[in-house]
Amino acid sequence: MVYCDKKESILQWSSEEIKIPYIHDDKNRTYYPDFWVYMIDKNNAPVEKVIEIKPHYQRTMKVNKAKWSAAEEYCQENDMEFLVMTEKELY
């Protein structure tokens, strides 16, 4: 969060404010991704990203796959990019 506050290319950001409905175990649920970021990318274009931070071992969990599938669809419909970042991408 400090990174988001200090990085000049990040114009706005929020944490767990987007609500994405999804279904898991035949139940309607709501997924709150970790971050929404509005930024200027390396091509100097404005982009919106929805970012989830998870340990790498959780990438194959069924519940996360259900959440992330719904997030991909949500982002496609709203002209955003969805990213899952783990310790492998962060460090």
PyRosetta script that sets phi, psi and omega in degrees:
from pyrosetta import init, pose_from_sequence

init()
pose = pose_from_sequence("MVYCDKKESILQWSSEEIKIPYIHDDKNRTYYPDFWVYMIDKNNAPVEKVIEIKPHYQRTMKVNKAKWSAAEEYCQENDMEFLVMTEKELY")
pose.set_psi(1, -36.7)
pose.set_omega(1, 175.8)
pose.set_phi(2, -62.9)
pose.set_psi(2, -41.2)
pose.set_omega(2, 177.3)
pose.set_phi(3, -56.2)
pose.set_psi(3, -47.3)
pose.set_omega(3, -179.3)
pose.set_phi(4, -62.8)
pose.set_psi(4, -38.4)
pose.set_omega(4, 178.8)
pose.set_phi(5, -66.6)
pose.set_psi(5, -34.6)
pose.set_omega(5, -173.0)
pose.set_phi(6, -95.2)
pose.set_psi(6, -22.3)
pose.set_omega(6, -176.9)
pose.set_phi(7, -72.8)
pose.set_psi(7, 119.1)
pose.set_omega(7, -176.3)
pose.set_phi(8, -63.1)
pose.set_psi(8, -30.3)
pose.set_omega(8, -178.5)
pose.set_phi(9, -75.4)
pose.set_psi(9, -13.9)
pose.set_omega(9, 176.8)
pose.set_phi(10, -90.8)
pose.set_psi(10, 112.6)
pose.set_omega(10, -175.4)
pose.set_phi(11, -86.3)
pose.set_psi(11, -37.8)
pose.set_omega(11, 178.6)
pose.set_phi(12, -150.1)
pose.set_psi(12, 153.8)
pose.set_omega(12, 173.7)
pose.set_phi(13, -158.1)
pose.set_psi(13, 159.6)
pose.set_omega(13, 174.7)
pose.set_phi(14, -149.0)
pose.set_psi(14, 164.4)
pose.set_omega(14, -179.1)
pose.set_phi(15, -123.5)
pose.set_psi(15, 126.6)
pose.set_omega(15, 175.9)
pose.set_phi(16, 53.7)
pose.set_psi(16, 40.0)
pose.set_omega(16, 178.7)
pose.set_phi(17, -103.9)
pose.set_psi(17, -18.9)
pose.set_omega(17, 178.9)
pose.set_phi(18, -85.5)
pose.set_psi(18, 134.7)
pose.set_omega(18, 177.8)
pose.set_phi(19, -110.2)
pose.set_psi(19, 123.0)
pose.set_omega(19, -179.8)
pose.set_phi(20, -123.5)
pose.set_psi(20, 115.7)
pose.set_omega(20, 177.5)
pose.set_phi(21, -72.6)
pose.set_psi(21, 144.2)
pose.set_omega(21, 175.5)
pose.set_phi(22, -153.2)
pose.set_psi(22, 168.1)
pose.set_omega(22, 179.9)
pose.set_phi(23, -118.9)
pose.set_psi(23, 131.7)
pose.set_omega(23, 174.9)
pose.set_phi(24, -144.6)
pose.set_psi(24, 135.4)
pose.set_omega(24, -176.0)
pose.set_phi(25, 52.5)
pose.set_psi(25, 41.8)
pose.set_omega(25, 178.3)
pose.set_phi(26, 59.7)
pose.set_psi(26, 25.2)
pose.set_omega(26, 178.0)
pose.set_phi(27, -124.2)
pose.set_psi(27, 141.0)
pose.set_omega(27, 173.5)
pose.set_phi(28, -74.6)
pose.set_psi(28, 131.7)
pose.set_omega(28, -178.2)
pose.set_phi(29, -137.0)
pose.set_psi(29, 172.5)
pose.set_omega(29, 177.3)
pose.set_phi(30, -127.1)
pose.set_psi(30, 131.5)
pose.set_omega(30, 179.2)
pose.set_phi(31, -106.8)
pose.set_psi(31, 131.7)
pose.set_omega(31, 177.0)
pose.set_phi(32, -115.2)
pose.set_psi(32, 95.7)
pose.set_omega(32, -179.9)
pose.set_phi(33, -59.1)
pose.set_psi(33, 154.3)
pose.set_omega(33, -175.6)
pose.set_phi(34, -61.3)
pose.set_psi(34, -44.8)
pose.set_omega(34, -174.8)
pose.set_phi(35, -141.7)
pose.set_psi(35, 147.7)
pose.set_omega(35, 164.2)
pose.set_phi(36, -117.5)
pose.set_psi(36, 131.7)
pose.set_omega(36, -177.9)
pose.set_phi(37, -132.0)
pose.set_psi(37, 130.4)
pose.set_omega(37, 172.9)
pose.set_phi(38, -110.3)
pose.set_psi(38, 120.0)
pose.set_omega(38, -170.8)
pose.set_phi(39, -147.8)
pose.set_psi(39, 170.6)
pose.set_omega(39, 172.0)
pose.set_phi(40, -99.7)
pose.set_psi(40, 123.2)
pose.set_omega(40, -177.2)
pose.set_phi(41, -83.7)
pose.set_psi(41, -177.0)
pose.set_omega(41, -176.2)
pose.set_phi(42, -65.5)
pose.set_psi(42, -17.3)
pose.set_omega(42, 176.5)
pose.set_phi(43, -94.3)
pose.set_psi(43, 10.7)
pose.set_omega(43, 179.4)
pose.set_phi(44, 66.4)
pose.set_psi(44, 28.7)
pose.set_omega(44, 178.7)
pose.set_phi(45, -109.3)
pose.set_psi(45, 143.0)
pose.set_omega(45, 176.3)
pose.set_phi(46, -73.1)
pose.set_psi(46, 135.3)
pose.set_omega(46, 178.5)
pose.set_phi(47, -139.0)
pose.set_psi(47, 153.1)
pose.set_omega(47, 172.9)
pose.set_phi(48, -114.3)
pose.set_psi(48, 134.5)
pose.set_omega(48, 179.4)
pose.set_phi(49, -128.9)
pose.set_psi(49, 141.2)
pose.set_omega(49, 170.9)
pose.set_phi(50, -108.8)
pose.set_psi(50, 125.5)
pose.set_omega(50, -172.1)
pose.set_phi(51, -125.7)
pose.set_psi(51, 131.9)
pose.set_omega(51, 173.9)
pose.set_phi(52, -113.1)
pose.set_psi(52, 134.8)
pose.set_omega(52, 176.6)
pose.set_phi(53, -109.5)
pose.set_psi(53, 122.9)
pose.set_omega(53, -178.8)
pose.set_phi(54, -145.4)
pose.set_psi(54, 152.8)
pose.set_omega(54, 170.0)
pose.set_phi(55, -63.2)
pose.set_psi(55, 144.6)
pose.set_omega(55, -176.1)
pose.set_phi(56, -55.1)
pose.set_psi(56, -39.0)
pose.set_omega(56, -177.2)
pose.set_phi(57, -64.0)
pose.set_psi(57, -18.3)
pose.set_omega(57, -179.0)
pose.set_phi(58, -86.8)
pose.set_psi(58, -1.1)
pose.set_omega(58, -178.5)
pose.set_phi(59, -64.0)
pose.set_psi(59, -25.3)
pose.set_omega(59, -176.1)
pose.set_phi(60, -99.1)
pose.set_psi(60, 1.4)
pose.set_omega(60, -179.6)
pose.set_phi(61, -68.2)
pose.set_psi(61, 135.5)
pose.set_omega(61, -176.9)
pose.set_phi(62, -57.9)
pose.set_psi(62, -41.9)
pose.set_omega(62, -179.2)
pose.set_phi(63, -62.9)
pose.set_psi(63, -39.4)
pose.set_omega(63, 178.9)
pose.set_phi(64, -69.8)
pose.set_psi(64, -38.3)
pose.set_omega(64, 176.8)
pose.set_phi(65, -60.7)
pose.set_psi(65, -39.2)
pose.set_omega(65, 178.4)
pose.set_phi(66, -65.6)
pose.set_psi(66, -44.5)
pose.set_omega(66, 178.4)
pose.set_phi(67, -61.1)
pose.set_psi(67, -47.3)
pose.set_omega(67, -173.2)
pose.set_phi(68, -71.9)
pose.set_psi(68, -30.3)
pose.set_omega(68, 174.8)
pose.set_phi(69, -64.8)
pose.set_psi(69, -43.7)
pose.set_omega(69, 177.9)
pose.set_phi(70, -65.2)
pose.set_psi(70, -37.9)
pose.set_omega(70, 179.6)
pose.set_phi(71, -66.6)
pose.set_psi(71, -40.6)
pose.set_omega(71, 176.9)
pose.set_phi(72, -58.5)
pose.set_psi(72, -47.0)
pose.set_omega(72, -179.9)
pose.set_phi(73, -63.3)
pose.set_psi(73, -45.2)
pose.set_omega(73, 178.6)
pose.set_phi(74, -57.8)
pose.set_psi(74, -46.2)
pose.set_omega(74, -177.9)
pose.set_phi(75, -66.7)
pose.set_psi(75, -40.3)
pose.set_omega(75, 177.1)
pose.set_phi(76, -60.8)
pose.set_psi(76, -42.1)
pose.set_omega(76, -179.5)
pose.set_phi(77, -68.5)
pose.set_psi(77, -24.2)
pose.set_omega(77, -175.1)
pose.set_phi(78, -114.1)
pose.set_psi(78, 17.9)
pose.set_omega(78, 176.8)
pose.set_phi(79, 54.1)
pose.set_psi(79, 49.4)
pose.set_omega(79, 177.9)
pose.set_phi(80, -125.9)
pose.set_psi(80, 167.6)
pose.set_omega(80, 175.9)
pose.set_phi(81, -110.8)
pose.set_psi(81, 136.5)
pose.set_omega(81, 177.2)
pose.set_phi(82, -107.6)
pose.set_psi(82, 130.7)
pose.set_omega(82, 179.3)
pose.set_phi(83, -129.7)
pose.set_psi(83, 138.6)
pose.set_omega(83, 167.7)
pose.set_phi(84, -109.1)
pose.set_psi(84, 123.1)
pose.set_omega(84, -179.6)
pose.set_phi(85, -116.6)
pose.set_psi(85, 136.3)
pose.set_omega(85, 178.5)
pose.set_phi(86, -119.2)
pose.set_psi(86, -176.2)
pose.set_omega(86, 177.4)
pose.set_phi(87, -59.4)
pose.set_psi(87, -23.9)
pose.set_omega(87, 179.4)
pose.set_phi(88, -70.1)
pose.set_psi(88, -34.3)
pose.set_omega(88, 178.0)
pose.set_phi(89, -86.4)
pose.set_psi(89, -28.4)
pose.set_omega(89, -175.3)
pose.set_phi(90, -83.3)
pose.set_psi(90, -27.0)
pose.set_omega(90, -175.8)
pose.set_phi(91, -120.0)
pose.dump_pdb("model.pdb")
